Every structure is written in structure tokens, then in C-alpha cells.
Amino acid sequence: MFDWDDLRIFVAAARAGSLGLASQRLGIDAATVGRRVARLESAMKSTLLVRSPAGLQLTSAGAQLLGIALDAETVMEAAANVTRPDVIAGTVRISAAEGFGTAILAPALPGLAAERRGLRVELAADAGFLSPSRREVDMAITLSAPNAERLIVEPLSTYQLALYAAPSYLAAAGDPGDLSELKAHEVVGYVDDLIFAPELRYLDEVQTGLTPRLASSSIRAQREIIAAGGGVGVLPCFLAEGLTRVLPDAVLLERRLWLSTHRDVHDTARMTAVRRWLKALCETNAPKLSPHARPG
């Protein structure tokens, strides 16, 4: 039999991806975290976590145990709150599209923290998504609607994208007169084989055959390349401050953000509060997310 507290520490280590970060969150030293995980592995007679250049990685046995542990955590939390079901407290881990997560969500989190003192929010905002169905996160904001029976999925917001360039670039290269002239310009975009969602294939939608000379898997990096005069590229309008919109009558794209949560935690007080906050945040930022009238 294993110590239930060791299981709690294992969950923290698996979520954090490193002993050091887990120790900070738990308030104990990293060596103790390592010893407690090792003790659990000994009790389970199986390796649960392995070190890699990317941090701690779950083995197949570790992934299976993590899923069970998270289910147990949900049940224990429900039991603890049985006489106070409306208490909004605990951790909510959110995976979000990089641009939205860094430009819209992150700046608003201090306000949420001030309003909900019992909440702890962990934001994973990068190129690629973590999955609520695998319990990597509690909720995810994605560009397409996930198809998984264990998830509850709902539309969150639409947002617009357009073609942008730095004023310095256009002063040197000139404004393209129409879409056909884009091929004569430097183009910035995604690394083709690192595109993780078809919704990110913006350039094909603008003009067939556009190939970026400068490319990145990060939309924030693309924005910096464009701002530095690297060329013309498609950006979410909410990331384009200080840039000049190119071919405004010809290029305006729209995408939708989807919010998904795991069924097991969907109706908890903390998840309900964060969902409502996210929807209100998108409504408040609607003029920034979709600032332009559609042509025609």
C-alpha cells in the first residue's frame, strides 16, 4: 500500500514537469519531492516518471496512475465541499492559443486573482495545446472544436486576422497593389511542418503559393519579425498594434476560439467561475478581437 500524500506529490511533479517547480508549488525542497516520488514508485513497483531534456515525462504506468489520481482528487474535492458547494477555490490549469493566451488572457489574470482570492490559475500559452481529455489541463481554448466524449465543448469567441507589415518595410518595398503582387514581397509565416492546426494555414487562404522566407512556429515571434521590417504576414488583429494593415479591402480572415472542459470537473464552482470570467473577458475585448467590418 502507498502513502496517499506521496500520490499528491507525484501529481504535482507530473503537472509541473520538474522536481524544482513542483517543490516551489508544494513548499517543500526538490530532494523531498524526488524521494517521495521514488517511494511511490517503489510501492507501485513501477517507474512513473523519467527525466528527459524537456523535463519529467510520464511513463505509460505513470500516465495511467495520473488519470486515476486526478479522478480521486476531483472526488475528494467534491467531498470536502459537500457542505459548501459554492466555494470558489483550488487550481485551474488553462491551455490557450499562444496569441490569445499572452495578449488577451495573461494581462487579465491579475484581476481574476484579486477577485477570487481562493483561486490558483496556471496558464499554458504556447504553440500547441494540452488536452483536457487526457487531464493535462482543466480547460483548453483551441482553434477547432475537440471531438472527445469526455469533454464539454462550447464556442468562446470569434476573432479576426489581417495582413500586416511595418511602416518601415512598406516605405522601402512599397505597398502591394493587389494580391498578385504579394509574391514579389518578403513574406512572414509559420514553419510549414510545425503547423499543428489547419486553421493556422493563413497564407494559403490569402493567396495560393505564398511561401514565407522568414518563418516561426510562434505567432508572437512572427509579430516581432514583421515589426522589425521582415516582411508582410497574417496576424490576429489584436496583435497588430503599431503595424500597417496591407490590402485591407482584400484580406480579412476570421477564426473561432472554442472552450473545452473535462466532464468530471465542468460543474465545479471554480470551473464555472472561470468559464463565466472567460466569456465576460471575450465580450469586453470584442472590439479588439474583431475590430473591422467585413468587406462588401
C-alpha positions in Angstrom: 0.0 0.0 0.0 1.2 3.5 -0.7 1.0 6.8 1.1 -1.8 9.0 -0.3 0.4 12.1 0.3 3.0 10.6 -2.0 0.3 10.4 -4.7 -0.4 14.1 -4.2 3.3 14.9 -4.6 3.5 12.7 -7.7 0.6 14.6 -9.2 2.3 17.9 -8.5 5.6 16.7 -10.1 3.7 15.4 -13.2 1.9 18.6 -13.6 4.9 20.8 -13.1 7.2 18.8 -15.3 10.2 19.2 -12.9 11.1 18.5 -9.3 12.2 22.1 -8.8 8.9 23.6 -9.9 6.9 21.1 -8.0 8.8 21.8 -4.9 8.1 25.6 -5.2 4.4 24.9 -5.6 4.3 22.4 -2.7 6.5 24.4 -0.4 9.0 21.6 0.2 12.5 21.1 -1.2 13.1 19.3 -4.5 15.0 16.4 -2.9 12.0 15.6 -0.8 9.8 15.6 -3.9 12.2 13.2 -5.6 12.3 10.9 -2.6 8.5 10.9 -2.2 8.0 10.1 -5.9 10.7 7.3 -5.7 8.9 5.9 -2.6 5.6 5.8 -4.5 7.3 4.1 -7.5 8.7 1.5 -5.1 5.3 0.9 -3.6 3.7 0.7 -7.1 6.6 -1.5 -8.3 6.8 0.6 -11.5 8.6 3.6 -12.9 6.2 6.5 -13.1 8.4 9.5 -14.2 11.5 9.7 -16.2 13.9 12.6 -16.8 14.3 14.0 -20.3 15.7 17.2 -21.9 12.2 18.5 -21.9 11.7 17.8 -18.1 9.9 15.0 -16.3 7.9 12.7 -18.6 5.2 10.2 -17.6 5.7 6.6 -18.4 2.6 4.6 -19.5 2.1 3.4 -16.0 2.6 7.0 -14.7 0.0 8.3 -17.2 -2.5 5.7 -16.1 -1.9 6.5 -12.4 -2.1 10.2 -13.0 -5.6 9.8 -14.6 -6.8 7.8 -11.6 -5.2 10.3 -9.2 -6.9 13.2 -10.8 -10.3 11.4 -10.7 -9.7 10.8 -7.0 -8.7 14.4 -6.5 -12.0 15.5 -8.0 -14.0 13.2 -5.8 -12.1 14.3 -2.7 -12.6 17.9 -3.6 -16.4 17.3 -4.0 -16.5 15.5 -0.7 -14.6 18.4 1.1 -17.1 20.9 -0.4 -20.3 18.9 0.2 -21.4 21.3 2.8 -20.1 24.4 0.9 -20.7 23.7 -2.8 -20.4 27.3 -3.8 -16.9 27.9 -2.5 -14.7 29.0 -5.4 -11.2 27.8 -4.6 -8.5 25.5 -6.0 -6.3 25.3 -9.1 -7.5 25.8 -12.6 -5.0 25.0 -15.3 -5.8 26.5 -18.7 -4.2 25.7 -22.1 -4.7 28.6 -24.6 -3.7 29.5 -28.1 -0.5 31.4 -27.8 -1.6 34.8 -29.2 -4.9 34.9 -27.3 -3.2 33.5 -24.1 -0.4 36.0 -24.0 -2.2 39.2 -25.3 -5.7 38.8 -24.0 -5.8 36.3 -21.2 -2.5 36.9 -19.4 -2.9 40.6 -18.8 -6.4 40.0 -17.3 -5.3 37.2 -14.8 -4.3 39.6 -12.0 -7.8 41.0 -12.0 -9.2 37.5 -11.7 -6.8 36.6 -8.9 -7.8 39.8 -7.0 -11.5 39.0 -7.4 -11.1 35.3 -6.5 -8.6 35.0 -3.7 -9.0 31.3 -3.3 -8.2 30.5 -7.0 -4.8 29.5 -8.3 -4.6 29.8 -12.1 -1.9 28.1 -14.3 -1.7 29.2 -17.9 -0.1 27.2 -20.6 0.1 29.5 -23.6 2.2 28.3 -26.4 2.3 26.8 -29.9 0.3 23.6 -29.5 -2.3 22.6 -26.9 -2.5 20.4 -23.8 -5.6 18.3 -23.6 -8.4 18.3 -21.0 -9.5 14.8 -22.2 -6.1 13.5 -21.0 -6.3 15.6 -17.9 -3.2 17.6 -18.8 -5.3 20.7 -18.1 -8.7 21.5 -16.7 -9.8 23.6 -19.7 -8.5 24.4 -23.1 -9.0 27.3 -25.5 -8.5 25.9 -29.0 -8.9 26.9 -32.7 -11.0 23.9 -33.5 -13.7 22.1 -31.5 -12.2 18.9 -29.9 -14.0 15.7 -30.5 -13.9 13.7 -27.3 -16.7 12.2 -25.4 -15.2 13.2 -22.0 -15.2 16.9 -22.9 -17.9 19.5 -22.9 -17.1 21.9 -25.7 -18.7 25.4 -26.4 -17.8 28.3 -28.6 -16.0 31.1 -26.8 -15.3 33.9 -29.3 -14.5 34.8 -32.9 -11.5 36.9 -33.8 -10.2 38.5 -37.0 -6.8 38.3 -38.7 -5.5 40.6 -41.5 -2.3 41.2 -43.5 0.2 43.5 -41.8 3.6 45.0 -42.3 5.9 47.5 -40.5 5.7 51.1 -41.9 9.5 50.9 -42.4 9.1 47.8 -44.6 6.4 49.4 -46.8 8.4 52.6 -47.1 11.3 50.6 -48.6 9.4 47.9 -50.5 6.2 49.8 -51.4 2.6 48.8 -50.9 1.3 45.8 -52.9 -1.4 46.9 -55.3 -3.3 43.7 -55.2 -3.0 40.0 -54.1 -1.0 39.0 -57.1 1.8 41.4 -56.1 2.4 39.7 -52.8 4.6 37.1 -54.3 7.1 39.9 -55.1 7.3 40.8 -51.3 9.1 39.2 -48.4 6.5 37.0 -46.6 6.5 36.0 -42.9 4.5 33.0 -41.7 4.5 29.6 -40.0 7.1 26.8 -40.4 5.0 24.5 -42.6 5.8 21.2 -41.0 5.3 22.6 -37.5 1.7 23.8 -38.1 -0.3 22.0 -35.5 -3.8 23.0 -36.7 -5.3 23.6 -40.2 -6.8 26.8 -39.0 -3.2 28.3 -39.0 -2.7 27.9 -42.7 -3.4 31.6 -43.3 -1.2 32.2 -46.3 -3.0 29.6 -48.5 -6.2 31.4 -47.8 -4.8 34.7 -48.7 -3.1 33.7 -51.9 -2.1 30.3 -53.2 1.6 29.7 -53.4 2.8 32.2 -50.9 5.9 30.9 -49.2 7.4 32.6 -46.1 11.1 33.5 -46.3 11.1 34.1 -42.6 9.1 31.6 -40.6 8.4 30.7 -37.0 6.2 28.2 -35.1 5.3 31.1 -32.8 2.8 33.8 -33.7 4.4 36.2 -31.2 7.8 35.6 -32.9 6.2 36.3 -36.3 4.8 39.5 -35.0 8.3 40.6 -33.9 9.7 39.7 -37.3 7.1 41.7 -39.1 7.5 44.7 -36.7 11.3 44.6 -37.4 10.7 45.1 -41.1 11.0 41.4 -42.0 8.1 41.4 -44.5 4.3 41.0 -44.8 2.4 38.5 -42.8 -1.0 37.5 -41.4 -1.6 38.3 -37.7 -4.5 38.4 -35.3 -5.7 42.0 -35.3 -5.3 42.1 -31.5 -1.5 41.6 -32.0 -1.1 44.3 -34.7 -0.7 47.5 -32.7 1.8 49.8 -34.4 1.7 47.9 -37.7 0.1 48.9 -41.0 -2.7 46.9 -42.5 -2.0 45.7 -46.0 -4.7 45.2 -48.7 -7.5 45.9 -46.3 -10.2 45.6 -48.9 -8.9 42.2 -50.0 -7.8 40.3 -46.8 -9.8 39.8 -43.7 -9.9 36.3 -42.1 -11.9 35.1 -39.2 -11.4 32.2 -36.8 -13.3 30.9 -33.8 -12.0 30.0 -30.3 -13.5 27.0 -28.6 -13.6 26.3 -24.8 -13.5 22.7 -23.6 -13.6 21.3 -20.1 -13.5 17.8 -18.8 -16.9 16.5 -17.8 -15.7 15.4 -14.4 -14.8 19.0 -13.3 -17.1 21.0 -15.6 -19.7 21.9 -13.0 -17.3 22.6 -10.0 -17.6 26.0 -8.6 -14.1 27.1 -9.6 -14.6 25.9 -13.2 -17.9 27.6 -13.5 -16.5 30.8 -12.2 -13.5 30.8 -14.6 -15.8 29.9 -17.6 -18.0 32.9 -16.8 -15.0 35.1 -16.4 -13.5 34.0 -19.8 -16.8 34.7 -21.6 -17.1 38.2 -20.0 -13.4 38.8 -20.9 -14.1 38.0 -24.6 -17.2 40.2 -24.6 -15.2 43.1 -23.1 -12.4 42.6 -25.7 -14.7 42.1 -28.7 -13.7 45.4 -30.3 -10.1 44.3 -30.1 -10.7 40.7 -31.2 -12.9 41.7 -34.2 -12.3 45.4 -35.0 -13.1 45.5 -38.7 -16.3 45.4 -40.7 -16.1 42.7 -43.4 -15.6 44.0 -47.0 -18.7 44.2 -49.1 
